[in-house]
Amino acid sequence: MARVQAADQLQDGLPRTPVPPAWGRGDTQMKLDNPRKLILIGLILAVLGVVIPLLMVLDIIRSTFLMSLLAHATSVSGSFLGFIGTLMIVRYRKAKPLGERFQPSSWSDEPPPKR
């Protein structure tokens, strides 16, 4: 007679862990913990905030309230994301140990040696 496995165990005998839905898994969500990625996304949005009004002025795309609102929103959100990314870089650099940073105590009042 064949052995029937329990529905909650795999072949190796380990219990099966429940799989969350696809929208809830961490690997499918975009992580914005990299400040360079934030700055790049902010730069793209800020450039779009300039290009969209330029295209509206040149009558390539029709100037509507929605397009003007979209251009303003991309410009503001791009600036905001770039600023947040810059703050993240500054915070990371300040968090370095003292030995890895430039020490103000090593400054001297003497001018640098002439070559």
Secondary structure by P-SEA (a helix, b strand, c coil): ccccccccccccccccccccccccccccccccccaaaaaaaaaaaaaaaaaaaaaaaaccccccaaaaaaaaaaaaaaaaaaaaaaaaaaaaaaacccccccccccccccccccc
